[in-house]
């Protein structure tokens, strides 16, 4: 990973902040749908850029200039998030489309004409992203439910692309061998995005705590929120991140594993962290308050989504469903019908304890130095 890639990621620190704040401000069924769509778009533009910087050398001046251009468009996209379904829909759609299509055109320009297979692969990707861009722009020009419908079509097209191996007329489908990547780089890039998302959770916790009156209850809420974030970090990074990096680096088909484990299965992990950050803000604002639907969805639903994404990711690289994660998921599900009888602080404390249990169980069962699959992990 290079410094210019780290610099590029700063735009997405802001994007994650915008998404979590938008979810908190529009925590209704329609708002959740809209924020989910925006999060899907942000993740997709970031992960596609990570594929491109895996294939190209970010230390080369033209690639750096391309990334700086993407940063400008990305900042415009990020600032449009709060009003993407209101007055800034076209701005969001245009910025997104420019990033997706423009980056792919640059990649096509960079591939030598002698590399016919790679050029055909890029053309296939460009076909799918260009088709999606039509619906993005069309949705940006429309309003209300029509915008939602067109953008859902755009997302469906773009998310189906890798699964369909970018099958196009005349050229047919790519093979995952065409997507060969440097596995360690892809794993490192996605792990960094997890850090970005966790960083948003930490920022929310600190900023909200700083603005509240410091009582014994709020201090406890602060510690519970922080412990929850630490446990989430531990569940992903203690063993899983390094094992994933080693496995994909040694894989004979890095493209297939990068598509499944890092392109698709990291999405619920990131989403779970974002939702949990909203739960942390609700907790710190009213730790002794009543637990309602949005509190359950954020305080319990966020970690639940995170554990589901993490267990699927680890299954993709290890071939097993870890028992510690399955138990954690089961306990969180069992907690849902009981949640309304608890205060926010009590509920968050139980959730944090479950996450810490999962982290400790995995660490003990697999062992600090072990990277081999264990059925009791």
CORDA-V964243 format. One record per helix or strand of 3 or more residues. SS is the DSSP state (helix for helix, strand for strand). FROM is the first residue (numbers start at 1). TO is the last residue. If there is no record, write none. Layout:
SS FROM TO
SS FROM TO
This chain:
helix 3 25
helix 29 55
helix 61 83
helix 89 110
helix 116 141
helix 144 163
helix 176 179
helix 183 211
helix 216 237
helix 240 250
helix 254 264
helix 266 285
helix 293 318
helix 323 336
helix 339 341
helix 344 366
